[in-house]
Amino acid sequence: MTDPATNATSAATGRTIGDVAELVRSKNAGPFWQTLDIFLPDDDTYRLVAESPALDEGVIADMYRTPIDTVSIYRLPTIRVVKISFPRPLPQGGVFDRDMHAGQQHVPLASVRL
């Protein structure tokens, strides 16, 4: 491990996405898809999160129990946002839908360790 004062990755060791992000949220992206957004405060933190091995399609697919080929991750450096989209497990408003707005789905992502 290098000196935390000179290496952002070392400084974030043991921290979670929720610890370093300005905002982590989830929402519907239509009745069949949901999206997770991670808003970062500065370029260094954006790079730390966007380049983290903890943020790849396989990890997200396992975490949200969805096929890996349905996960899309968009890294948007000009606005320091990482957006993740994948199908909802159930259509919005269906009889067994327990989170109609997908508003609580960001919680597992926010607790991912960098």
N, C-alpha and C positions, 0 to 999 in steps of 0.2 A: 504494500500500500504506500502511495506517495503522500507527500505533505498536503493535507486538506486545504491549506491556504492557496495552493497553486493548482489544484486539480479538482474541478467541479464534481467529477465522478466519485472521488474519494470523499468529498464533503457530504455527499448524499447517501453514503453507505448506511444501510439500516433504515433509511427513510422511505416513505411510501409515496405513491403518486399523489395522494391526497395531501400529504405534508408539503409538497413543493408546488402544487398547482394553485392558481388563483381560484379556479372553479372546475369541478368535475360534475357533469350532469348527464342525464339520459332523457330521451324523449322518443315519441313515435316519429317514424319517418314514413307515414302512411299506415294503413291498417295491417300491413303484413311485415313491416320492417321496423327496427328500432335503431337508434343511433346513440353513441356515447361520445361526449365531447370533453376534451381536456384542454383547458385554457392555461397557458403558462405565462409567468410574469416578465421574463426577459429571454434574450437569445440563448444564453448559456443553459438556463433551465430547460428551454425548449429542446435544445440539442441533447441534453441529458436524458430526457424522457423519450423523445422521438427515436433516438438511437439505442435505447435500452433493449437488451434481449428479452426482457420481461414483457415487451410490447410487440409480439409477433402474432401472426394469424393462428398458429398452433396453440399458443397459450390462451388466446381469447376463445378459440373454439372449445378447448377443454373447460375453461372457466364457465362458459355460458352454454355448454352442451349443445353445440351446433356443429354441423359439418365444416371442416376447415375451408373447403372450397366456396363456402357462402360468406366468409368473413372478408370484408374490405377495410383496409386501413389507409386513411388519407393523411399525409403529413403536409401541413400548410405553414411553412416557415415564415412567410411574410406577415401572417397574423398570429403566429405562435400558437397554433392549435393542432391537435391531433384528433381526428374524427374516425370513429370505428362504427361500421354498419354491418348488420346481419339480420336474418329473418327473426321475427317474433316467434316464440314457441307455439303460440295460438293467435289466431286473428283477433284484432282489437274488438272488444265488446262481445266476444263469443261467450257462451254459457260458462265456460271454465276459466275465463280470463280473470286473473286476480290483481292485475296491475294495468288497468285500462289505458293509462297514459305512458306506461313504461317509465314512470317517474322515479322508481326506486332501483332501477337496474344498474345504476352507476356505483352502488355501494361496494360490490366486490372489486371493481376496477380501482377505486380509490384506495383500497387497502393493499394493492400489489406493491411489493418491495422492489425498489430499484437496485 
